[in-house]
Amino acid sequence: MRRQLAPALTAALCVLSTLLPHADLQFINPVSSFMNFLHEGTDQLDNEPPDQTNLLSEYDFIVVGAGTAGCVLANRLTEISEWKVLLIEAGVNENFIMDIPIVANYLQFTDANWKYKTKPSKQYCAGFENQQCNWPRGKVVGGSSVLNYMIYTRGTQPDYDNWKNMGNEGWGWDEVLPYFKKIENYNIPQFDDPKYHGNSGHVNIEYAPFRTTKGKAWVKGAQQLGFKYGDHNGPSPSGVSFLQLSMKNGTRHSSSRAYLHPINKRNNLHLSKGSMVTKLILDSTKTKVIGVELEKMKRKYKILAKKEVIVSAGAINSPQLLMLSGIGPKKHLEDMKIPVVKDLKVGYNLMDHIAAGGLQFVVRQQNLSISTEYILNHLELVFKWMRNHKGPLSVPGGCEALVFMDLKDKFNSTGWPDMELLFISGGLNSDPALPMNFGFEQQIYANTYGPLGKSDVFMVFPMLMRPKSKGRVMLQSRNPRAHPALIPNYFQYPEDLQKIVEGMKVAIQISRQPAMKKIGAKLYDMPIEECMKYGPFGSDAYFSCQAQMFTFTIYHQSGTCKMGPEGDPTAVVDPRLKVHGIQNLRVIDASVMPEIVSSHTNAPVYMIAEKGSDMIKQDWGRL
């Protein structure tokens, strides 16, 4: 692997180092050059299953979407040797550059991203281009586990007991914990308690092998304020911790690497890449799904499923496909002139975790920085990573640590978190791509954050973990390639906004602790001009405006095919993940969450897919 990566990475860095001094042109040149490299300069990973060009006319199971859930399902279903499984992915290969943790933010600019945007709104993302939020989603083998920041958090007992109390039998904490343990190859010795963690799973969990001085100071400052250091995936989910990551030896450990690479020689698995499923095929009674229609290389196929079709396309694409196939809200489908097969609340219950962006803290110039310019001027850091996967390139997008807390009882380590403070050891000025990641309106960015210059900075995302506000995914067209309308309704409930403001104030308190004073930490206080009319800098009203101007999401969209019992009029799938009223069709991904969990969502999706795989085997008499 390193032999192939070295020339490719060196070439990219040479391009960046040539162009970075000319960053007076804002951040366009270095980013576009690096993007060209990402598009053209990498090879597919050797162990990824090859693209299947000769598709069969019929399989036992068809899995739509090779993201986190789809990779798990493909692995587990093909354990039954006589079952033939087709895994369909609209995107193409994962590649070597995607394994480098520090470049996570660059991947959003490639074709591995669906590049979704929300509907414009003045209530959120008001300081971004066209008042829209960017919503990256993975369009690649491995899905969003290839684009994300590798943060592995599972959620807490109250999250899953709440699912069970909503009528979802089998989804309480005691039932899901064995599946979390099944996922893990847990490599954090100090917390390796067999009651909570597993060591024989497919996904490697470890700390990043590198920590910055700023990250260590922030963790210490949080402890000085009163937060306990602990295992946020153990019995005490609240408190401060360095990040537990889906990482293996300092490189990204995606769902494709974890679940597909080990089975790339199974002849009962076919993986079809660059393949867009456009519709589900139903039988003449319109009560049973019997296959899918797909487009690949400008050809159209109809492929049948003997047993089931499993939709694992994520919280945006899964409801889109169901609605295109006539399964969804009756009035909306009629408005779109789509014949209604089953009237269900598809696309409702859209949830996400959001943060108040732009909370920057300046520190004294440190000896080492993870900024792009610093790394390009110290290429020995790059070669160190290529040799042993250590050093600052192993920090995923600069994310290093977090605090989980219940705002009503901040220092209770067993509390049910409704707020996360995510620490990033760089600032918005650390990388030319970051303002583009979030979509800042250029003049607003220049006025507010331009004065940062080359200051050494860190930032904190105060992130709402249990939002009350919910949105909706809707079709804009019957064309499957047209992006759906994404209406998040962030801050529909004022208490969501109030909680984010409280989180901002706790982050500022941590920045004033002795450990932070040692590195000269100071809140960056250049005001956002548009917010000054609401109150002075630092007031609750000002911070509320900041959250609505710079609404950061870290892409935890979920809930749009809600799980619930038959009597729940808002449910789309039952507790066995079968679509209500339609035979041989399941949805298995983040869209089935009835309530979003108080954690990052990648680990819960692994769990849902592992549990869903067992349900399928049970229902077909193979477990």
Stockholm file with secondary structure:
# STOCKHOLM 1.0

chainA/1-623         MRRQLAPALTAALCVLSTLLPHADLQFINPVSSFMNFLHEGTDQLDNEPPDQTNLLSEYDFIVVGAGTAGCVLANRLTEISEWKVLLIEAGVNENFIMDIPIVANYLQFTDANWKYKTKPSKQYCAGFENQQCNWPRGKVVGGSSVLNYMIYTRGTQPDYDNWKNMGNEGWGWDEVLPYFKKIENYNIPQFDDPKYHGNSGHVNIEYAPFRTTKGKAWVKGAQQLGFKYGDHNGPSPSGVSFLQLSMKNGTRHSSSRAYLHPINKRNNLHLSKGSMVTKLILDSTKTKVIGVELEKMKRKYKILAKKEVIVSAGAINSPQLLMLSGIGPKKHLEDMKIPVVKDLKVGYNLMDHIAAGGLQFVVRQQNLSISTEYILNHLELVFKWMRNHKGPLSVPGGCEALVFMDLKDKFNSTGWPDMELLFISGGLNSDPALPMNFGFEQQIYANTYGPLGKSDVFMVFPMLMRPKSKGRVMLQSRNPRAHPALIPNYFQYPEDLQKIVEGMKVAIQISRQPAMKKIGAKLYDMPIEECMKYGPFGSDAYFSCQAQMFTFTIYHQSGTCKMGPEGDPTAVVDPRLKVHGIQNLRVIDASVMPEIVSSHTNAPVYMIAEKGSDMIKQDWGRL
#=GR chainA/1-623 SS CHHHHHHHHHHHHHHHHHHGGGGGGTTHHHHHHHHHHHHHSCCBCTTSCCBCCSCCSEEEEEEECCSHHHHHHHHHHTTSTTCCEEEECSSBCCBGGGGCGGGGGGGGGSTTBCCEECCCCSSSSTTBGGGCCEECCBCBTTGGGTTSCCBCCCCCHHHHHHHHHTTCTTCSHHHHHHHHHHHEEECCGGGCCTTTCCSSSSEEEECCSCCCHHHHHHHHHHHHHTCCBCCTTTTCCSEEEECCEEEETTEECCHIIIIIGGGTTCTTEEEECSEEEEEEEECTTSSBEEEEEEEETTEEEEEEEEEEEEECSHHHHHHHHHHHTTEECHHHHHHTTCCCSEECCTTCSBBCCEEECCCEEEECCCSCCCSHHHHHHCTHHHHHHHHHSCSGGGSGGGEEEEEEECGGGTTCTTSCCSEEEEEESSCTTSCTTHHHHHTBCHHHHHHHHGGGTTCEEEEEEEEESSCSCCBEEECSCSCTTSCCEEECCTTSSHHHHHHHHHHHHHHHHHHTSHHHHTTTCEECCCCCGGGTTTSSTTSHHHHHHHHHHSEEECCCCBCTTCBCCTTCTTCSBCTTSBBTTCBTEEECSGGGCSSCCSSCSHHHHHHHHHHHHHHHHHHTTCC
#=GC SS_cons         CHHHHHHHHHHHHHHHHHHGGGGGGTTHHHHHHHHHHHHHSCCBCTTSCCBCCSCCSEEEEEEECCSHHHHHHHHHHTTSTTCCEEEECSSBCCBGGGGCGGGGGGGGGSTTBCCEECCCCSSSSTTBGGGCCEECCBCBTTGGGTTSCCBCCCCCHHHHHHHHHTTCTTCSHHHHHHHHHHHEEECCGGGCCTTTCCSSSSEEEECCSCCCHHHHHHHHHHHHHTCCBCCTTTTCCSEEEECCEEEETTEECCHIIIIIGGGTTCTTEEEECSEEEEEEEECTTSSBEEEEEEEETTEEEEEEEEEEEEECSHHHHHHHHHHHTTEECHHHHHHTTCCCSEECCTTCSBBCCEEECCCEEEECCCSCCCSHHHHHHCTHHHHHHHHHSCSGGGSGGGEEEEEEECGGGTTCTTSCCSEEEEEESSCTTSCTTHHHHHTBCHHHHHHHHGGGTTCEEEEEEEEESSCSCCBEEECSCSCTTSCCEEECCTTSSHHHHHHHHHHHHHHHHHHTSHHHHTTTCEECCCCCGGGTTTSSTTSHHHHHHHHHHSEEECCCCBCTTCBCCTTCTTCSBCTTSBBTTCBTEEECSGGGCSSCCSSCSHHHHHHHHHHHHHHHHHHTTCC
//
